[in-house]
Amino acid sequence: MAKKQKRADYELVKKAKAGDGRAYDQLMEMYH
């Protein structure tokens, strides 16, 4: 389960780095 979550995080990080602001916002919400 944790492994699957980590994969999802990685995908979000990739999108955020590609300039997807929404993915970045989602990532920030998960860590705050």
N, C-alpha and C positions, 0 to 999 in steps of 0.2 A: 504493500500500500504506500509506504513512504517512498519507495522507489518510483512509483507512478507519479506521485506528487512532485518529486524532484524533476522528472521529465517535463511535467507541465510548466514548472518554474523555468526550466531551461528554454522551452519554447517561447515563453513570455519574454525572457531576457533577449532572445534572438530578435523577436519582433520589436522590442523597445529599442534595441541597437539599430534596427533597420529604420527607425524613425516613427514607429507606430505609437503615438502619444497615449492612446487608450490602453494599450498593453502595458505601457510604463506606469500609468495611473493604477492599473489593476495590481501590478507588482508592488507598488508602494503601499497600497491598501493591505496587502497580505503581510507586509512586514511592520505594520504599525498598529 
